[in-house]
Amino acid sequence: MTMLMTEEQRMATDGLRKVLDAEIEPKLRAHGEKFIPKEMMKSFIKTLTEYGLMRAPFPEHWGGLGMDWVTHLRLWEEVGVTAIDLALPILINVSGADMLIRNASDSVKDKYVPGLLSGDIFVSMGISEPDVGSDVAAAKTRAVRDGDYWVINGEKTWISNGEHMDIFVCTCKTGEGELTHILIEADTPGLEVRGIPKMALNGQSTTQIFLSDVRVPVENTIGEIGQGLKNTLVTFERARCHMAAWGYSLARRAMEESIKYSQTRSQHGKLIAGHQLIAEKIANMATQIDAARLLTLRAAEMIDQGLRCDKECAMAKWFSTEIAVKACRDAVQIHGGNGVTKEFIVERLAREAIIGPIPDGTTEIQKLIIARSLTGVQAFR
């Protein structure tokens, strides 16, 4: 593996960077941090899709570009540098499309995958519950068979894309010790969505989802009945690569803003870029960002080769999201009093970075996964 981009990757990221800077970011800054309505979000995502987002790592048969996960993450990083609020819906659509392509029936794939890759429809993935986070096997949402239908009751929480979604892939308990994924269309009676306000990232949608006697055709079952836990763990691998990229994307933006500020701000008769302690912070950011990206692209390359990489994805997710917290905190410090004002983006980056070590398994969970892989001893049960 090399850190050097191919010519194709460089052209793709450069083209995407230009449209993000010229078209997307000005509109986002004008909109502010408030919720992005579905049609506006769809417009953003469809614009980005033209530059390969969501389509890159999937077969051309479904409307993909037949490219690799490494290239996809290179592109995703550029979006993350501009706005995690836009990067997250892409992450969820990619995760959902990947799960359907790997596990769904041909009829389900034909019906939904092309729309997911084109940005015409949004998906949500329902795993977490009020009492269930990283312990996926403990899910309580239950699906009971009633002839040719599943009847689903339960509650999901911390669900991304909820207020934007057109389809919902729900992790359900279908028997004792048995989890199954079931696809539910968003307008199905008995499904209710409520938004969750957060300290940051309120442009995208994070929600609670309530299911009350939701009736879904059995043909909407994704994968084999009882294989939900296994399929979720594979999905987590891909998602953790994205979450790692979340970390170094935010850190990179924090570093870029810090460099610009330090080159124009003077104190004690010289630019603060020349102050040794400021220089040290910027040097640390640059080194940790490169290390985080290397860890993540290694995991992505293993995905491309069809190798199991739960340990490598966990390492990338842990390291990258934690270095983002430090980098964004240091960016605020470099900006001094200006760093805590809304006029400068670093205060927003700091709030967004704090969230990163939590989703798709906390830092503590990532460490347990790594240790289990090395020792063979299960820390959970």
C-alpha positions, -999 to 999 in steps of 0.1 A, spaced: 0 0 0 12 35 -7 0 69 5 6 83 -30 -26 88 -50 -29 74 -85 -35 99 -113 -71 88 -115 -76 94 -78 -59 128 -79 -81 139 -108 -113 127 -90 -104 144 -57 -93 176 -73 -125 179 -93 -146 172 -62 -126 197 -41 -133 224 -66 -171 219 -66 -171 216 -28 -153 249 -24 -171 268 -51 -207 255 -49 -214 234 -18 -196 252 11 -210 287 4 -245 273 4 -239 254 36 -224 285 53 -254 305 43 -278 278 56 -260 276 90 -261 246 113 -299 241 113 -316 210 99 -312 205 61 -346 197 46 -348 165 26 -350 181 -9 -321 204 -1 -301 174 12 -310 154 -19 -298 182 -41 -265 183 -24 -260 145 -25 -270 142 -61 -245 169 -70 -218 150 -52 -229 117 -67 -218 131 -101 -183 131 -87 -183 95 -77 -197 97 -41 -216 66 -32 -211 51 -66 -173 45 -65 -170 12 -47 -200 -6 -63 -205 -26 -95 -215 -9 -127 -245 -32 -129 -262 -12 -101 -251 22 -113 -217 21 -95 -183 30 -109 -166 -4 -102 -138 14 -83 -122 4 -50 -129 13 -14 -96 32 -11 -107 56 -39 -141 59 -23 -126 69 11 -103 94 -7 -134 111 -21 -153 108 12 -125 126 30 -129 156 8 -166 158 17 -158 154 54 -133 183 52 -162 205 40 -191 192 60 -196 160 81 -233 168 78 -231 159 41 -206 130 46 -228 111 70 -258 106 47 -233 93 21 -219 69 47 -253 55 55 -263 51 19 -231 33 11 -235 10 41 -271 3 32 -263 -4 -5 -234 -26 5 -256 -47 28 -283 -51 2 -259 -60 -26 -243 -86 -3 -274 -101 12 -307 -91 -4 -328 -109 -30 -324 -99 -67 -358 -82 -66 -350 -61 -36 -316 -51 -50 -332 -42 -84 -358 -21 -66 -336 -1 -42 -299 -2 -49 -298 20 -81 -317 47 -62 -293 45 -32 -263 49 -54 -278 78 -75 -289 97 -44 -326 95 -54 -334 77 -22 -320 76 14 -317 46 37 -314 43 75 -299 14 93 -317 5 126 -293 -12 150 -290 8 182 -318 8 208 -323 27 241 -307 -2 260 -286 -16 232 -256 1 217 -225 -20 209 -241 -52 222 -261 -58 190 -270 -93 200 -292 -79 228 -316 -61 204 -352 -62 217 -371 -50 186 -391 -81 177 -405 -93 143 -431 -121 145 -441 -141 114 -478 -137 104 -483 -157 72 -465 -138 44 -457 -108 66 -435 -98 95 -452 -78 123 -426 -56 140 -427 -39 173 -399 -20 191 -378 12 193 -345 22 177 -324 52 186 -294 72 173 -305 64 138 -288 85 111 -308 97 81 -341 90 99 -360 122 88 -346 118 53 -350 81 48 -371 64 22 -363 29 34 -353 15 68 -332 -16 73 -342 -28 108 -323 -53 129 -350 -75 145 -351 -103 170 -369 -131 151 -363 -160 175 -343 -169 206 -307 -157 200 -317 -149 164 -314 -116 146 -326 -108 111 -325 -77 89 -359 -66 75 -364 -37 50 -393 -13 58 -405 15 35 -406 48 54 -443 54 48 -454 21 62 -481 25 88 -470 22 124 -435 36 118 -428 70 136 -397 91 134 -386 118 159 -355 139 156 -328 141 183 -312 176 188 -274 173 194 -244 195 203 -234 195 166 -242 179 133 -279 190 133 -279 196 95 -281 158 90 -308 138 108 -303 117 139 -335 101 152 -356 78 174 -377 54 154 -408 37 169 -424 6 154 -459 -4 164 -474 -34 146 -455 -26 114 -464 -51 88 -438 -59 62 -438 -86 35 -415 -115 43 -399 -110 9 -383 -79 24 -361 -100 46 -324 -91 39 -302 -122 40 -310 -154 57 -332 -154 88 -309 -155 118 -279 -141 101 -284 -105 112 -256 -104 138 -230 -117 113 -241 -93 86 -241 -64 110 -205 -71 120 -194 -69 83 -213 -37 79 -195 -23 110 -161 -29 93 -170 -6 64 -187 20 87 -156 21 109 -135 30 80 -158 59 73 -158 70 109 -120 69 109 -121 92 78 -145 114 98 -117 119 123 -89 128 100 -112 149 77 -121 171 107 -84 171 119 -73 181 84 -98 210 82 -87 221 117 -51 220 106 -58 239 73 -77 266 93 -48 268 118 -22 272 92 -41 300 75 -47 318 108 -11 314 120 2 329 87 -18 361 92 -20 366 130 8 384 147 18 385 183 49 399 200 61 413 168 59 383 145 35 359 129 23 332 154 33 305 128 69 313 140 61 307 176 76 274 186 46 261 206 22 270 177 45 253 152 46 222 174 8 219 174 6 222 137 34 196 132 16 172 156 -16 176 136 1 169 103 18 138 115 -12 123 133 -35 130 103 -11 111 80 -9 82 105 -47 81 108 -51 81 70 -25 53 66 -43 31 92 -76 37 74 -65 31 39 -48 -1 50 -81 -14 63 -98 -2 31 -73 -21 10 -80 -52 30 -117 -48 22 -108 -45 -15 -89 -78 -12 -118 -95 5 -99 -100 38 -113 -99 73 -102 -66 89 -121 -60 121 -89 -54 141 -75 -30 115 -108 -11 112 -110 -8 149 -75 6 151 -83 31 125 -116 42 140 -101 45 175 -70 64 165 -85 87 139 -115 99 159 -94 105 190 -67 125 172 -95 146 157 -106 157 192 -70 168 200 -64 185 166 -97 205 168 -90 215 204 -56 227 195 -70 246 165 -93 265 189 -63 273 211 -43 285 181 -71 309 173 -72 322 209 -103 342 217 -114 341 181 -115 303 183 -146 303 205 -166 326 183 -191 316 156 -171 337 131 -144 310 129 -152 274 119 -129 258 144 -154 261 173 -178 240 152 -151 215 143 -143 210 180 -180 202 188 -182 178 158 -150 161 167 -162 153 203 -190 132 188 -167 110 166 -153 86 193 -189 74 201 -208 61 170 -202 26 155 -185 15 187 -169 37 213 -132 40 216 -134 16 245 -152 -10 224 -126 -6 196 -98 -14 221 -117 -45 233 -121 -57 196 -84 -52 190 -74 -71 222 -98 -99 214 -83 -103 180 -48 -105 195 -55 -127 225 -85 -148 213 -102 -140 246 -137 -125 244 -142 -95 267 -179 -92 262 -194 -125 272 
